[in-house]
């Protein structure tokens, strides 16, 4: 169980602290509630661009990494469709260094023309190298565009096109920063062997004077229910054909999320899973298979996919994937399978409670969901899932009219 104390400053900043008496390190995590879902359709990739820009330094600290290295620390960040996360680990004695740096770049970031143009070029090159010039690079982009027609999940974190970042003006960049990188859009979480009240006092000292301004956040449009099957077939210069089938499912706070997570592990959670045993080892239809959920805040996707062996036909492969989903609908799940997957979830959660950085990240994430209690309740939710519920989930979700199939064909 992760114990924590919570506070909220007048400027809207949420603070969560956890005392970890077993660690000599302090973990400082700051989550900004801005991801690709908060971008305009004609200005995508901005959240990812800001992941880069946030390391450009400020007038007070021209080189963000240098003070962290001098404090014997490490730092990094990541962006997804729902939020952007920055984190620092360093000796607990240097906790104030991390708080000083994060508070400084929350409102004083270097957004000069030169800094923005430099990072724009970095992001554009990354887009081309990882998504346009890489085998299977645009596969996930195509799938998103097939599955979502209204919701901003229809584009990935990198954006729709590098042209959106290329034509971004300095005013665009400043507007995005002012709107999203402010106290009321941030969650600061700390885990360290420091008194909880002292950590809150320190955070308050560094962040309380930051003004919250920037305007209202635009609402996220809801994705309408899918009522008929969708299909996209493309040809690319890749070594083997991929078949991916995606289904809409519930959001991160729904019971469907946990059922989908459990179901995906039953299908593809390791070398002894169903897809691996049946479709690779026994039948030799695929060279690789997978099943997973997107885990997004809003209604997400359940995805099952496979990479075909040279002698496997597309029809044969697609039929085989659907057959495994039909087995889920029938509830043909052994007690052993169910228990093994549940034990795995519980072990992963327990391991996550050992590391200070994991604890700080989890505190921020669950605070963002608005269901803070889930940080200590999810293991029990997984434990409560039944075979019948998994079958009901499969019946509801794995339907032809709810399916989007991408054939990513090797030329």
Secondary structure, DSSP 4 states (H G I P E B T S, - for coil): ----EEEE-TTS-EEEEEE-TT-SEEEEEEEES--GGGSBTTB-SHHHHHHHHTTS-BSS-S-HHHHHHHTT-EEEEEE-SS-EEEEEEEEGGGHHHHHHHHHHHHH-B---HHHHHHHHHHHHHHHIIIIISSTTTTHHHHHHHHH-SSSGGGS-TT-S-HHHHHT--HHHHHHHHHHHSSGGGEEEEEEESS-HHHHHHHHHHHHTT----S-PPPPPPPPPPP-S-EEEEEEES-SS-EEEEEEE---TTSHHHHHHHHHHHHHHSSTTSHHIIIIIIIT--EEEEEEEE---SSS-EEEEEEEE-TT--HHHHHHHHHHHHHHHHHT---HHHHHHHHHHHHHHHHHHTTSHHHHHHHHHHHHHHT-GGGGGTHHHHHHH--HHHHHHHHHHHS-GGGEEEEEEEE-
